[in-house]
Amino acid sequence: MTEVKNVDAGKKAPAFTLLNQDEKKIALKDLTGKWVVLYFYPRDNTSGCTKEACEFTDGLKAFEKLNAVVLGVSPDSAASHRNFIAKQNLKIDLLADTDRKVMTKYGAFGTKKMYGKEVQGVIRSTFLIDPTGKIAYAWRNVKAAGHAANVREKLSELAG
């Protein structure tokens, strides 16, 4: 496993380039000048992940008005993301981190508690990256329901 970087507010966000659902490369460096909502989730088409993705989609216009792009990241493939987007009518880009390298850099993959046991897996986390590429805010171990609204409120506060 690669070393987890210090991904706290004020620190430079770890660079990444991942394929989206259309197998197009999305790189953090290409998003300079925009706010980036980078959220990590465990799996396409599961209840919590569907709720979170739908809430981000429902609020997308408000995020766009704040000059923000929303990117969901999971270990699923681009093909799985295409299916998830079509099935749920999602409007956000989903990135495939099949080797979990980006998740690991952000501390969004590792040991977590699930049903009282310690397991290795995706730790539902969100990072708000400012237009200069620095972490503006980080949420770790989040609950899916209502999370998109919390992120939008924080973005509005910071971007306003």
C-alpha positions in Angstrom: 0.0 0.0 0.0 1.2 3.5 -0.8 1.6 6.0 2.0 -1.5 8.0 2.8 -0.8 11.6 2.2 -1.8 14.3 4.6 -5.1 15.2 3.1 -6.3 17.9 5.5 -7.6 21.3 4.8 -5.0 23.7 3.4 -2.8 20.8 1.9 -2.4 20.2 -1.8 -4.8 17.6 -3.0 -3.1 14.4 -4.3 -3.0 14.4 -8.1 -5.0 11.8 -10.0 -6.0 10.8 -13.5 -8.8 8.2 -13.8 -11.1 7.1 -16.5 -14.7 8.1 -16.2 -17.8 6.1 -17.3 -17.0 6.9 -21.0 -13.4 5.8 -20.6 -12.3 9.5 -20.9 -9.3 10.5 -18.7 -10.2 13.0 -16.0 -7.2 14.6 -14.3 -7.3 16.9 -11.3 -4.8 19.2 -13.0 -7.3 19.8 -15.8 -9.9 21.1 -13.3 -7.8 24.0 -12.0 -10.0 27.1 -11.6 -13.0 25.0 -10.5 -14.1 23.7 -7.2 -14.0 19.9 -7.2 -16.3 17.7 -5.0 -14.4 14.4 -5.0 -16.4 11.7 -3.2 -15.4 8.1 -2.7 -18.1 5.4 -2.4 -17.9 1.6 -2.1 -20.0 0.2 -4.9 -22.3 1.0 -7.8 -26.0 0.0 -7.5 -26.0 -0.5 -3.7 -28.6 1.3 -1.6 -26.4 3.8 0.2 -24.3 4.5 -2.9 -27.4 5.0 -5.0 -28.9 7.4 -2.5 -25.7 9.4 -2.4 -25.2 9.5 -6.2 -28.9 10.5 -6.7 -28.6 13.3 -4.1 -25.5 14.7 -5.9 -27.3 14.5 -9.2 -30.4 16.2 -7.8 -28.2 19.1 -6.5 -26.0 19.3 -9.5 -27.3 22.6 -10.9 -26.6 24.2 -7.5 -23.1 22.8 -7.5 -22.5 24.1 -11.1 -23.8 27.6 -10.0 -21.0 27.6 -7.5 -18.4 26.7 -10.2 -18.1 23.1 -8.9 -17.7 19.7 -10.6 -18.9 16.6 -8.8 -16.9 13.4 -9.3 -17.8 10.1 -7.7 -15.0 7.5 -7.3 -15.3 3.7 -6.6 -13.3 0.6 -7.4 -15.9 -0.4 -10.0 -15.1 -0.4 -13.8 -16.2 2.2 -16.3 -18.7 -0.4 -17.7 -20.2 -0.8 -14.2 -20.4 3.0 -13.9 -22.2 3.3 -17.3 -24.8 0.8 -16.1 -25.2 2.6 -12.8 -25.6 6.0 -14.5 -28.2 4.6 -17.0 -30.1 2.7 -14.4 -30.3 5.7 -11.9 -30.4 8.5 -14.5 -27.3 10.1 -12.9 -25.8 13.3 -14.3 -22.4 13.2 -12.5 -19.2 11.7 -13.7 -18.1 8.5 -12.0 -14.4 7.6 -12.0 -13.0 4.0 -12.0 -10.2 3.5 -9.4 -10.0 -0.3 -10.0 -6.6 -0.6 -8.4 -7.7 1.6 -5.4 -4.5 3.8 -5.7 -6.3 7.1 -5.7 -8.5 6.0 -2.8 -5.4 5.0 -0.9 -3.7 8.3 -1.5 -6.8 10.1 -0.1 -7.1 7.7 2.9 -10.5 6.5 1.5 -9.4 2.8 1.4 -8.3 0.9 4.4 -9.5 -0.7 7.6 -13.0 0.0 8.7 -15.7 -1.5 10.9 -18.5 -3.3 9.2 -21.1 -5.2 11.3 -18.7 -5.1 14.2 -15.8 -6.6 12.4 -12.7 -4.9 11.0 -12.4 -5.3 7.2 -10.5 -3.7 4.4 -12.6 -1.6 2.1 -13.7 1.8 0.8 -14.2 4.4 3.5 -17.0 6.7 2.3 -15.2 10.0 2.2 -15.6 13.4 0.4 -13.0 16.0 -0.3 -13.8 19.6 -1.4 -10.9 20.8 -3.5 -10.6 24.6 -4.1 -9.8 26.1 -7.5 -6.1 26.2 -6.7 -6.0 22.4 -6.1 -5.9 22.6 -2.3 -8.1 20.6 0.1 -10.7 23.1 1.4 -12.6 20.6 3.5 -12.7 16.8 4.2 -15.5 14.5 5.4 -14.5 11.0 6.5 -16.8 8.0 7.3 -19.8 9.9 6.1 -23.4 8.6 6.0 -24.8 8.7 2.5 -28.3 10.2 3.2 -28.2 14.0 3.3 -24.5 14.2 2.6 -24.7 16.0 -0.7 -26.7 18.8 0.9 -24.0 19.2 3.6 -21.3 19.4 1.0 -23.3 22.0 -1.0 -23.8 24.1 2.2 -20.0 24.0 3.0 -19.2 24.9 -0.7 -21.6 27.8 -0.6 -20.0 29.0 2.6 -16.4 28.7 1.2 -17.1 29.9 -2.3 -19.5 32.7 -1.4 
